[in-house]
């Protein structure tokens, strides 16, 4: 919509009558605001962490929940200033700032990011029965994968014939699956 750009430009710049004949803008170091940039990075990282957790537990964007924020001293101001962005982009119907973690109720989902931790009531986000069913299926699948990796690594023929890199990758996969299983088991415990 070039006509709108032209109209805005004529009100902002007095040097030229039209944007089409004006000089290309030059960088001015006084426009650089590192503090605002750092604050916005805290907000962006927080929103990403919240959205990732919501995606992991299959929460649709339309389902909003209360969001509790516990942040470091350096990030508190950024999260307070970015509250509107957090509400809109992290799908929160309310954002509450905490002074300590002792204020937290039970049965929460947490997201950790640079500068803070975000907590959401799990039962506001998911149907408990469906989530338990999904987590139990995930648990069974991970146990089967861990068993497969362990069988592969305990097979002397595989270990002796496979390149060292492939064996190392299988070990890493096994460690990753065990960490995922532990997280699933913790989620199951938190729902009970």
LUMBANU-76169 format. One line per field, with one value per atom (N, C-alpha, C, O): residue number from 0; atom name; x negated, y negated, z negated. Coordinates in pm, whole numbers, plus 50000, padded with zeros to 5 digits. Example, Ala and Ser with C-alpha at 12.3 -4.5 7.8 and 13.67 -1.06 7.14 Angstrom:
<sites>
n	c(0|0|0|0|1|1|1|1)
atom	c(N|CA|C|O|N|CA|C|O)
east	c(48681|48770|48680|48576|48715|48633|48710|48659)
north	c(50569|50450|50330|50332|50225|50106|49997|49886)
up	c(49220|49220|49220|49154|49292|49286|49213|49196)
</sites>
This chain:
<sites>
n	c(0|0|0|0|1|1|1|1|2|2|2|2|3|3|3|3|4|4|4|4|5|5|5|5|6|6|6|6|7|7|7|7|8|8|8|8|9|9|9|9|10|10|10|10|11|11|11|11|12|12|12|12|13|13|13|13|14|14|14|14|15|15|15|15|16|16|16|16|17|17|17|17|18|18|18|18|19|19|19|19|20|20|20|20|21|21|21|21|22|22|22|22|23|23|23|23|24|24|24|24|25|25|25|25|26|26|26|26|27|27|27|27|28|28|28|28|29|29|29|29|30|30|30|30|31|31|31|31|32|32|32|32|33|33|33|33|34|34|34|34|35|35|35|35|36|36|36|36|37|37|37|37|38|38|38|38|39|39|39|39|40|40|40|40|41|41|41|41|42|42|42|42|43|43|43|43|44|44|44|44|45|45|45|45|46|46|46|46|47|47|47|47|48|48|48|48|49|49|49|49|50|50|50|50|51|51|51|51|52|52|52|52|53|53|53|53|54|54|54|54|55|55|55|55|56|56|56|56|57|57|57|57|58|58|58|58|59|59|59|59|60|60|60|60|61|61|61|61|62|62|62|62|63|63|63|63|64|64|64|64|65|65|65|65|66|66|66|66|67|67|67|67|68|68|68|68|69|69|69|69|70|70|70|70|71|71|71|71|72|72|72|72|73|73|73|73|74|74|74|74|75|75|75|75|76|76|76|76|77|77|77|77|78|78|78|78|79|79|79|79|80|80|80|80|81|81|81|81|82|82|82|82|83|83|83|83|84|84|84|84|85|85|85|85|86|86|86|86|87|87|87|87|88|88|88|88|89|89|89|89|90|90|90|90|91|91|91|91|92|92|92|92|93|93|93|93|94|94|94|94|95|95|95|95|96|96|96|96|97|97|97|97|98|98|98|98|99|99|99|99|100|100|100|100|101|101|101|101|102|102|102|102|103|103|103|103|104|104|104|104|105|105|105|105|106|106|106|106|107|107|107|107|108|108|108|108|109|109|109|109|110|110|110|110|111|111|111|111|112|112|112|112|113|113|113|113|114|114|114|114|115|115|115|115|116|116|116|116|117|117|117|117|118|118|118|118|119|119|119|119|120|120|120|120|121|121|121|121|122|122|122|122|123|123|123|123|124|124|124|124|125|125|125|125|126|126|126|126|127|127|127|127|128|128|128|128|129|129|129|129|130|130|130|130|131|131|131|131|132|132|132|132|133|133|133|133|134|134|134|134|135|135|135|135|136|136|136|136|137|137|137|137|138|138|138|138|139|139|139|139|140|140|140|140|141|141|141|141|142|142|142|142|143|143|143|143|144|144|144|144|145|145|145|145|146|146|146|146|147|147|147|147|148|148|148|148|149|149|149|149|150|150|150|150|151|151|151|151|152|152|152|152|153|153|153|153|154|154|154|154|155|155|155|155|156|156|156|156|157|157|157|157|158|158|158|158|159|159|159|159|160|160|160|160|161|161|161|161|162|162|162|162|163|163|163|163|164|164|164|164|165|165|165|165|166|166|166|166|167|167|167|167|168|168|168|168|169|169|169|169|170|170|170|170|171|171|171|171|172|172|172|172|173|173|173|173|174|174|174|174|175|175|175|175|176|176|176|176|177|177|177|177|178|178|178|178|179|179|179|179|180|180|180|180|181|181|181|181|182|182|182|182|183|183|183|183|184|184|184|184|185|185|185|185|186|186|186|186|187|187|187|187|188|188|188|188|189|189|189|189|190|190|190|190|191|191|191|191)
atom	c(N|CA|C|O|N|CA|C|O|N|CA|C|O|N|CA|C|O|N|CA|C|O|N|CA|C|O|N|CA|C|O|N|CA|C|O|N|CA|C|O|N|CA|C|O|N|CA|C|O|N|CA|C|O|N|CA|C|O|N|CA|C|O|N|CA|C|O|N|CA|C|O|N|CA|C|O|N|CA|C|O|N|CA|C|O|N|CA|C|O|N|CA|C|O|N|CA|C|O|N|CA|C|O|N|CA|C|O|N|CA|C|O|N|CA|C|O|N|CA|C|O|N|CA|C|O|N|CA|C|O|N|CA|C|O|N|CA|C|O|N|CA|C|O|N|CA|C|O|N|CA|C|O|N|CA|C|O|N|CA|C|O|N|CA|C|O|N|CA|C|O|N|CA|C|O|N|CA|C|O|N|CA|C|O|N|CA|C|O|N|CA|C|O|N|CA|C|O|N|CA|C|O|N|CA|C|O|N|CA|C|O|N|CA|C|O|N|CA|C|O|N|CA|C|O|N|CA|C|O|N|CA|C|O|N|CA|C|O|N|CA|C|O|N|CA|C|O|N|CA|C|O|N|CA|C|O|N|CA|C|O|N|CA|C|O|N|CA|C|O|N|CA|C|O|N|CA|C|O|N|CA|C|O|N|CA|C|O|N|CA|C|O|N|CA|C|O|N|CA|C|O|N|CA|C|O|N|CA|C|O|N|CA|C|O|N|CA|C|O|N|CA|C|O|N|CA|C|O|N|CA|C|O|N|CA|C|O|N|CA|C|O|N|CA|C|O|N|CA|C|O|N|CA|C|O|N|CA|C|O|N|CA|C|O|N|CA|C|O|N|CA|C|O|N|CA|C|O|N|CA|C|O|N|CA|C|O|N|CA|C|O|N|CA|C|O|N|CA|C|O|N|CA|C|O|N|CA|C|O|N|CA|C|O|N|CA|C|O|N|CA|C|O|N|CA|C|O|N|CA|C|O|N|CA|C|O|N|CA|C|O|N|CA|C|O|N|CA|C|O|N|CA|C|O|N|CA|C|O|N|CA|C|O|N|CA|C|O|N|CA|C|O|N|CA|C|O|N|CA|C|O|N|CA|C|O|N|CA|C|O|N|CA|C|O|N|CA|C|O|N|CA|C|O|N|CA|C|O|N|CA|C|O|N|CA|C|O|N|CA|C|O|N|CA|C|O|N|CA|C|O|N|CA|C|O|N|CA|C|O|N|CA|C|O|N|CA|C|O|N|CA|C|O|N|CA|C|O|N|CA|C|O|N|CA|C|O|N|CA|C|O|N|CA|C|O|N|CA|C|O|N|CA|C|O|N|CA|C|O|N|CA|C|O|N|CA|C|O|N|CA|C|O|N|CA|C|O|N|CA|C|O|N|CA|C|O|N|CA|C|O|N|CA|C|O|N|CA|C|O|N|CA|C|O|N|CA|C|O|N|CA|C|O|N|CA|C|O|N|CA|C|O|N|CA|C|O|N|CA|C|O|N|CA|C|O|N|CA|C|O|N|CA|C|O|N|CA|C|O|N|CA|C|O|N|CA|C|O|N|CA|C|O|N|CA|C|O|N|CA|C|O|N|CA|C|O|N|CA|C|O|N|CA|C|O|N|CA|C|O|N|CA|C|O|N|CA|C|O|N|CA|C|O|N|CA|C|O|N|CA|C|O|N|CA|C|O|N|CA|C|O|N|CA|C|O|N|CA|C|O|N|CA|C|O|N|CA|C|O|N|CA|C|O|N|CA|C|O|N|CA|C|O|N|CA|C|O|N|CA|C|O|N|CA|C|O|N|CA|C|O|N|CA|C|O|N|CA|C|O|N|CA|C|O|N|CA|C|O|N|CA|C|O|N|CA|C|O|N|CA|C|O|N|CA|C|O|N|CA|C|O|N|CA|C|O|N|CA|C|O|N|CA|C|O|N|CA|C|O|N|CA|C|O)
east	c(49917|50000|49912|49899|49853|49757|49817|49747|49945|50005|50011|50000|50027|50027|49885|49865|49788|49648|49611|49545|49654|49627|49690|49626|49812|49881|49811|49790|49774|49704|49570|49534|49497|49366|49375|49291|49475|49486|49514|49485|49569|49591|49470|49455|49383|49267|49142|49068|49120|48997|49030|49122|48952|48976|48878|48894|48775|48670|48719|48683|48800|48842|48994|49062|49045|49190|49246|49361|49166|49214|49109|48989|49156|49063|48989|48879|49050|48988|48863|48778|48849|48730|48637|48538|48670|48587|48465|48461|48366|48246|48278|48370|48201|48214|48171|48070|48247|48210|48073|48036|48001|47870|47879|47960|47795|47793|47741|47641|47811|47767|47756|47852|47638|47612|47699|47723|47746|47830|47967|48038|48004|48131|48118|48218|47996|47972|48001|47941|48093|48131|48108|48198|47990|47953|48038|48070|48075|48156|48293|48340|48357|48488|48476|48564|48368|48346|48330|48386|48254|48234|48367|48398|48445|48574|48668|48738|48669|48756|48712|48796|48581|48532|48581|48613|48587|48643|48787|48827|48864|49006|49021|49102|48944|48952|48916|48987|48807|48766|48872|48898|48932|49038|49158|49211|49201|49315|49285|49370|49164|49125|49133|49186|49080|49080|49223|49253|49310|49449|49517|49586|49499|49564|49512|49587|49382|49326|49388|49422|49403|49465|49610|49656|49680|49821|49829|49921|49735|49735|49703|49762|49612|49576|49694|49706|49781|49895|50023|50134|50007|50117|50232|50349|50199|50301|50330|50238|50455|50486|50469|50490|50432|50413|50539|50530|50654|50779|50801|50882|50732|50749|50651|50530|50708|50624|50619|50710|50511|50493|50422|50359|50434|50363|50214|50175|50132|49988|49922|49943|49842|49769|49622|49563|49563|49426|49339|49369|49230|49128|49001|48949|48949|48836|48719|48733|48604|48484|48496|48578|48415|48423|48400|48464|48309|48276|48388|48396|48475|48579|48717|48808|48735|48868|48928|49044|48851|48900|48941|49041|48862|48893|49026|49108|49049|49174|49294|49403|49274|49384|49418|49535|49315|49340|49401|49484|49361|49409|49533|49567|49601|49718|49823|49878|49851|49953|49912|49995|49783|49734|49745|49784|49709|49715|49859|49885|49953|50094|50143|50208|50110|50160|50091|50158|49960|49884|49862|49833|49875|49860|49997|50006|50103|50240|50273|50321|50248|50279|50399|50409|50490|50602|50568|50638|50461|50416|50268|50225|50191|50050|50028|50056|49975|49951|49802|49740|49744|49602|49584|49650|49493|49471|49342|49244|49344|49223|49138|49015|49204|49131|49208|49327|49139|49201|49290|49369|49280|49364|49512|49600|49538|49675|49746|49867|49672|49728|49823|49791|49938|50025|49969|49867|50031|49983|50033|50114|49986|50028|50012|50109|49888|49857|49769|49698|49775|49683|49588|49632|49460|49366|49289|49266|49251|49166|49053|49076|48932|48815|48754|48736|48721|48654|48550|48536|48479|48377|48446|48530|48410|48462|48584|48622|48646|48764|48822|48783|48917|48993|49141|49186|49213|49355|49433|49394|49540|49618|49764|49820|49823|49964|50033|49975|50155|50229|50259|50325|50211|50225|50371|50406|50454|50593|50673|50781|50622|50685|50654|50726|50548|50502|50549|50577|50558|50588|50698|50725|50760|50855|50771|50693|50786|50699|50701|50595|50816|50825|50758|50685|50783|50720|50569|50494|50524|50380|50315|50205|50381|50327|50317|50218|50419|50417|50302|50230|50286|50179|50042|49952|50026|49897|49865|49749|49964|49939|49899|49812|49960|49920|49777|49696|49746|49611|49510|49401|49546|49459|49431|49316|49535|49518|49427|49341|49449|49369|49222|49133|49197|49059|48992|48873|49066|49010|48971|48865|49056|49025|48900|48817|48887|48770|48643|48538|48652|48535|48494|48375|48593|48565|48497|48402|48546|48487|48341|48254|48314|48178|48088|47974|48138|48057|48025|47914|48122|48097|47991|47902|48001|47905|47764|47667|47754|47624|47568|47447|47656|47606|47571|47517|47601|47566|47419|47381|47338|47193|47160|47065|47238|47213|47233|47154|47341|47368|47256|47203|47220|47118|46983|46911|46947|46815|46809|46705|46920|46918|46957|46912|47039|47085|46974|46892|46971|46872|46894|47005|46787|46792|46893|46959|46903|46996|47141|47220|47176|47312|47343|47453|47249|47267|47286|47373|47205|47216|47352|47413|47398|47530|47642|47735|47631|47732|47732|47839|47614|47606|47672|47745|47646|47707|47859|47932|47907|48051|48111|48218|48042|48090|48099|48196|47999|47998|48113|48180|48133|48242|48377|48462|48398|48524|48546|48658|48439|48451|48490|48571|48433|48470|48615|48688|48658|48797|48892|48998|48853|48935|48947|49056|48838|48841|48936|49011|48933|49022|49168|49253|49197|49334|49380|49493|49295|49331|49358|49451|49277|49300|49434|49505|49468|49597|49712|49812|49698|49802|49820|49932|49707|49714|49781|49859|49751|49809|49960|50030|50010|50154|50230|50350|50161|50228|50247|50302)
north	c(50118|50000|49875|49807|49848|49737|49600|49512|49580|49449|49420|49305|49525|49504|49472|49383|49546|49520|49377|49308|49333|49197|49094|48995|49118|49024|49015|48906|49128|49128|49056|48976|49085|49024|48872|48802|48821|48674|48606|48488|48680|48621|48635|48558|48731|48755|48680|48627|48676|48616|48485|48476|48384|48253|48221|48122|48303|48274|48287|48206|48388|48415|48419|48450|48388|48388|48530|48555|48621|48756|48859|48833|48973|49081|49133|49186|49118|49171|49095|49150|48969|48892|48866|48795|48924|48902|48994|49094|48958|49040|49161|49159|49266|49386|49348|49280|49391|49353|49408|49519|49331|49371|49415|49362|49512|49564|49457|49390|49441|49347|49426|49488|49421|49500|49457|49537|49333|49289|49357|49352|49419|49494|49633|49699|49677|49810|49809|49731|49894|49900|50043|50127|50070|50204|50256|50374|50168|50210|50259|50363|50186|50228|50357|50443|50371|50492|50613|50720|50596|50704|50740|50857|50638|50662|50737|50830|50699|50766|50911|50999|50937|51074|51161|51278|51104|51179|51218|51332|51124|51149|51252|51344|51238|51332|51473|51568|51488|51620|51680|51800|51598|51646|51697|51803|51621|51661|51791|51880|51804|51928|52047|52152|52031|52141|52183|52302|52086|52116|52188|52288|52138|52199|52340|52427|52362|52497|52595|52707|52553|52641|52669|52782|52567|52586|52683|52766|52673|52765|52907|53002|52924|53057|53131|53252|53057|53123|53105|53126|53066|53057|52967|53006|52848|52752|52661|52600|52652|52565|52418|52382|52333|52190|52123|52024|52176|52114|52132|52060|52225|52252|52164|52184|52067|51974|52018|52084|51980|52017|51905|51818|51911|51817|51848|51965|51745|51762|51693|51574|51768|51712|51702|51797|51586|51558|51536|51453|51612|51591|51560|51644|51436|51396|51346|51310|51345|51291|51139|51080|51077|50932|50857|50755|50908|50838|50847|50763|50948|50967|50923|50913|50895|50860|50741|50745|50636|50515|50545|50493|50628|50665|50738|50709|50834|50909|50823|50841|50728|50637|50548|50529|50493|50410|50490|50439|50617|50701|50782|50875|50749|50825|50841|50949|50734|50740|50838|50911|50839|50932|51076|51166|51096|51230|51281|51395|51195|51235|51276|51379|51194|51218|51336|51423|51340|51439|51571|51672|51573|51697|51751|51847|51689|51734|51741|51843|51632|51625|51534|51428|51574|51485|51393|51294|51425|51343|51372|51488|51269|51284|51230|51113|51316|51279|51292|51392|51191|51192|51234|51181|51330|51386|51332|51307|51316|51275|51395|51385|51511|51633|51754|51745|51866|51988|52053|52142|52012|52068|52034|52102|51929|51886|51977|51964|52070|52152|52260|52327|52276|52388|52517|52511|52630|52755|52781|52704|52889|52938|52833|52790|52793|52691|52746|52846|52681|52706|52587|52472|52613|52501|52492|52591|52369|52340|52252|52152|52288|52212|52142|52201|52015|51941|51850|51843|51781|51687|51579|51503|51573|51468|51503|51426|51619|51648|51786|51862|51816|51940|51902|51807|51978|51952|52077|52189|52057|52169|52153|52043|52265|52266|52383|52492|52364|52476|52581|52551|52702|52808|52839|52857|52844|52882|52774|52802|52650|52547|52569|52519|52643|52661|52791|52795|52897|53028|53099|53070|53193|53285|53394|53463|53410|53500|53642|53703|53696|53835|53853|53950|53761|53771|53757|53827|53666|53646|53769|53807|53832|53955|54065|54138|54077|54178|54152|54244|54027|53991|54017|54070|53979|53999|54147|54186|54228|54372|54435|54523|54391|54440|54398|54477|54272|54220|54299|54332|54330|54407|54545|54589|54614|54747|54740|54826|54638|54622|54599|54656|54515|54486|54608|54632|54685|54808|54905|54968|54916|55003|54954|55035|54824|54768|54789|54822|54769|54791|54938|54970|55027|55171|55205|55284|55146|55171|55125|55197|55005|54952|55039|55069|55080|55165|55299|55350|55358|55486|55468|55552|55358|55330|55314|55367|55240|55215|55337|55349|55427|55547|55658|55762|55638|55732|55713|55611|55811|55800|55785|55714|55849|55838|55695|55642|55632|55493|55401|55322|55413|55325|55343|55245|55467|55491|55452|55408|55469|55441|55298|55246|55235|55099|54997|55015|54890|54785|54724|54723|54676|54620|54505|54487|54428|54314|54362|54300|54471|54526|54578|54557|54645|54696|54579|54584|54475|54357|54289|54245|54282|54222|54302|54244|54433|54519|54497|54493|54482|54456|54322|54310|54221|54089|54097|54035|54174|54191|54257|54216|54357|54424|54329|54332|54245|54146|54046|54009|54004|53909|53972|53907|54098|54165|54182|54169|54211|54226|54095|54093|53984|53853|53821|53767|53854|53830|53915|53868|54041|54129|54074|54076|54025|53967|53846|53830|53762|53647|53691|53632|53795|53846|53903|53878|53979|54036|53925|53935|53820|53705|53638|53598|53626|53566|53652|53601|53784|53876|53863|53858|53856|53840|53708|53702|53602|53471|53468|53388|53553|53557|53640|53621|53730|53815|53747|53806)
up	c(50000|50000|50000|49899|50112|50120|50089|50039|50116|50090|49939|49898|49858|49712|49665|49583|49717|49683|49720|49642|49834|49881|49786|49752|49745|49656|49521|49469|49466|49337|49351|49265|49458|49478|49486|49429|49554|49570|49436|49419|49342|49209|49118|49023|49146|49061|49108|49026|49236|49289|49359|49440|49326|49386|49497|49569|49511|49608|49752|49838|49780|49918|49925|49826|50039|50060|50074|50037|50126|50151|50114|50122|50073|50036|50160|50149|50275|50398|50439|50510|50397|50434|50316|50329|50200|50081|50082|50153|50002|49988|49901|49818|49922|49838|49696|49679|49594|49457|49417|49456|49340|49294|49147|49070|49112|48975|48881|48908|48768|48664|48535|48489|48477|48355|48238|48148|48237|48126|48124|48024|48236|48240|48178|48153|48154|48099|47949|47874|47905|47763|47714|47722|47662|47621|47505|47500|47413|47298|47345|47299|47435|47486|47565|47558|47639|47716|47623|47650|47515|47419|47351|47333|47313|47250|47343|47301|47469|47565|47585|47606|47581|47593|47477|47497|47356|47243|47272|47249|47322|47350|47461|47450|47567|47680|47635|47668|47560|47512|47420|47425|47335|47247|47324|47294|47423|47505|47579|47586|47634|47703|47608|47645|47487|47390|47355|47349|47333|47299|47414|47394|47534|47651|47676|47718|47651|47668|47569|47607|47444|47344|47381|47370|47424|47464|47583|47589|47676|47791|47747|47800|47652|47604|47543|47557|47475|47412|47494|47444|47619|47716|47671|47677|47626|47586|47705|47758|47747|47860|47822|47706|47917|47887|47833|47760|47867|47821|47671|47612|47610|47467|47389|47393|47318|47242|47097|47047|47029|46889|46815|46874|46684|46598|46607|46611|46609|46620|46502|46478|46428|46314|46352|46404|46326|46367|46244|46158|46237|46136|46213|46286|46196|46280|46198|46081|46264|46201|46196|46267|46113|46096|46227|46252|46309|46434|46538|46628|46527|46628|46582|46664|46454|46403|46475|46517|46490|46557|46701|46750|46768|46907|46915|47003|46825|46828|46791|46845|46699|46663|46783|46815|46849|46967|47081|47156|47094|47204|47170|47243|47062|47016|47127|47145|47199|47306|47415|47468|47450|47551|47501|47575|47374|47316|47316|47353|47273|47270|47409|47426|47506|47643|47710|47766|47705|47783|47710|47775|47576|47501|47459|47382|47508|47484|47336|47287|47265|47122|47102|47166|47014|46985|46868|46843|46796|46683|46659|46665|46632|46599|46460|46431|46372|46233|46205|46241|46143|46111|45965|45876|45942|45810|45749|45819|45616|45545|45507|45497|45485|45451|45502|45531|45514|45564|45459|45492|45332|45227|45250|45199|45328|45356|45455|45477|45517|45623|45570|45472|45634|45600|45661|45731|45638|45693|45834|45887|45893|46024|46135|46197|46157|46257|46367|46349|46481|46591|46592|46580|46607|46605|46736|46805|46766|46882|46832|46763|46866|46819|46939|47046|46920|47027|46965|46843|47049|47003|46918|46968|46792|46707|46624|46537|46647|46567|46586|46675|46498|46507|46515|46451|46594|46615|46573|46606|46499|46448|46491|46485|46534|46573|46504|46498|46453|46394|46501|46600|46481|46580|46611|46727|46510|46533|46605|46656|46611|46693|46841|46928|46868|47006|47071|47190|46991|47051|46974|46858|47043|46980|46913|46980|46783|46706|46760|46774|46790|46837|46972|46993|47064|47196|47185|47254|47099|47083|47021|47062|46924|46864|46969|46974|47052|47158|47255|47293|47294|47387|47324|47390|47198|47130|47112|47125|47083|47068|47201|47204|47311|47444|47474|47523|47442|47464|47380|47428|47257|47167|47227|47229|47274|47334|47457|47476|47539|47660|47625|47688|47524|47484|47422|47446|47344|47286|47397|47391|47500|47614|47687|47728|47705|47774|47693|47749|47562|47476|47481|47486|47478|47486|47618|47621|47728|47860|47863|47912|47810|47809|47722|47760|47605|47516|47579|47564|47650|47718|47826|47843|47898|48004|47946|48000|47836|47775|47702|47684|47660|47593|47692|47653|47820|47925|47962|48018|47928|47954|48102|48137|48189|48333|48381|48460|48332|48373|48325|48403|48198|48139|48207|48228|48240|48300|48448|48496|48521|48665|48702|48804|48620|48652|48627|48537|48707|48682|48542|48490|48484|48348|48339|48237|48446|48448|48436|48365|48504|48500|48360|48309|48299|48162|48065|47978|48081|47995|48013|47916|48138|48165|48098|48043|48104|48039|47888|47826|47829|47685|47651|47553|47735|47714|47727|47649|47824|47842|47718|47672|47665|47544|47426|47351|47410|47301|47319|47223|47444|47473|47439|47377|47481|47452|47301|47253|47228|47082|47017|46925|47063|47010|47042|46958|47164|47203|47117|47076|47092|47008|46867|46808|46814|46679|46674|46577|46778|46784|46790|46724|46870|46881|46748|46706|46681|46551|46450|46370|46452|46361|46392|46300|46519|46554|46505|46454|46521|46474|46323|46273|46251|46105|46068|45973|46144|46111|46134|46071|46222|46249|46144|46127|46076|45977|45845|45752)
</sites>
